[in-house]
Amino acid sequence: MNKPRAQRPEWLRRIVLVASAVLMALVSLEFAVRASTWGYLFVYPNFVLTARTVLAERDGGRYVHDRELGHVPRAGYTAAGTTIEADGLRRTGEQVAGAPILAVGDSFTYGDEVNDGQTWPAQLQLLTGRRVLNAGVSGYGFDQIVLRAEQLAAKYKPAVIVVSFIADDIRRTEMRRLWSADKPYFVIDDGKLVLRGVPVPPRADPGSTMNFWQWTLGYSHLFDFILRRLDLLHDWYGDHKRVQAPGTGEHFSCLLTERLAALQKQSGAKVIVMAEYDPVVWDDPAFAAEQQRMTKGLLDCAAKNGLTTIDSFDTLAATGAPKKLYVTWHMSEPGNRLIAGLVAEKLR
């Protein structure tokens, strides 16, 4: 009768000792990591909140809230190498007479990491001598890209609309919030696409959407260090809210090409759907295969609906060193010139 009573305190003592040892080891590692960077040895910020606050302040400067699209470039915004003109579009060069070419897309169209004249819309204007409107917006999903094309086609009456995307834009259609910014999204009702989430609410306070773990582990430099090494900070720092099941974005994006076909018929503008690729494609064969599969599915849907398509993969690969066509995550000027050449060739 005495034996079980004697064992319980011993096991409890062992558990407490092990837990204490683990805790002490973690605390020691925490201070070791902080000491390695010194600046954080006596400062204890919440890394998640800091990252989201910096993003909100940066985006608050270069974007303005839009009830229909979520956010659009702020008219009159300027930074080193970047000029958003009075119409809210990025500068592509001198004004040219005639019906313009409207370029819509994400950060690859907008031209993150390059100057105004180095974006592919600006390069396309140089190649064709025709006015090109750069309406790309960083962070857009394919749904926002299509909605922006519809919005601006009515305003500018373009002769051509180039709809550029990367495979991740397809995934973004599954979300109602990306990088702390709410966005419109689509659902299927009675077999048809129905727009939801409009009017889009303004960006929430950076800390208002953080969960318990982000409020606690967010203070750990050790945890931040581990996630950074594992390349897992995207979802830890980012404030993303899913509204559709993973993988459904492919079906939604396919249906959205029907809206582009309707826009082509209604506006009389030739619609070109073009696939671009992020640099990870050239490092990871498995990732590349999945990106190509998703891209091909969307381009096939576009072609089936009577739209002109461009897949830039083979042209980029044929250079022999496609990674050299990027700055870090986005196309450099030579890369954008190559993309513009593909569009110019289709126009000819």
C-alpha positions, 0 to 999 in steps of 0.5 A: 500500500505504501509503494504507490504513494512513495512512487508518485512524489518521485515521478513528480520530482523528476518531471519538475526537474526535467521541466526546470532544466528545459526552461533554464536551457531555453532561457540560456539560449534566449540570452545567448542569441540576444548577446550575439546581436547585442542590440537586443540584450537589453531591449525586449520588443515583440518582434511580430508586433514590430514587423506588422507596425513597420509594414502598416506605416510603410503601406500607409504612406504609399497606399490609400484605402479603396472600398472596392479593391482594398488598397491602391497606390497613393496619388502623388506618392514619391520615393527614391526611383518611384513616382505615383502620378496624379491618377494613381498609376506608376509613371512609365514615361512621357505621355503618348497620344492614342488608346493606351495599353493597360497593364494590371498585376501584382508587384511584378507589374508594379515593379518592386525593387526597380525604378519607374523606367525599369518596370516592364510596363515602362519598357513596353512603352519604349518598345512599342511607342504606345502609351502604357498605364502601369496599374500594378499593385503589390500584394494583389491576388488574381481576384483583385487584379481582375477587379482592377482591370474592370475598374480602370478599363471603364475609365481609360478605354484601353486598346489592350489590357495585359493581365499579369500574374504569378502562381501565388496570386492564385492562392491569394484568391482564397484569402480575405486578408493578406499582410494585414490588409483586408481584400475583396474575395469571391464565393460561388453561389448557385454555380456563379461567382459572387463578390464578397467583402465589399466595401472592404474595411480599412486596415486594422490596428497591427496588434488587434489581430494577433493571437495568444502565441504571437503576444507571448512567443513574439517577444522571444528572440530565440523563437524568431531566430529559429523561424527565420532560419526555417524560412517560416516568418511569412505566416508568423509575421503576416496577418493572413485570413483564409476564407476558402479551402486551400487549392480552391483558388485554382477553380476561382481563378479559372472562373475569373477568366470568364469575367476577363472574357466578358470585359474583352467583349464589352470594352473591345480591348484585346485581353492578354493573360501573362504568367510571370515567375518568382525566383524560387522557381529556379532553385526548387524543381518540385516547387517549379513543377507545382507553379507550372501546373497551377500556371498552365491551368489558369492559362488554359482557362484563359485560352478556352475563354478566347483570351490571348496568353503568354507563358514566360517560363521557357523564355526565361529558362532559355537565357541559361541563367534566369536567376540573374534576371532578378534583383532579389524577389522581383525582376531587374531591368533586363528581366523586365525588358525581356517580359516587355518583349514577349508582350510586344511580340504578341501585339505585333 
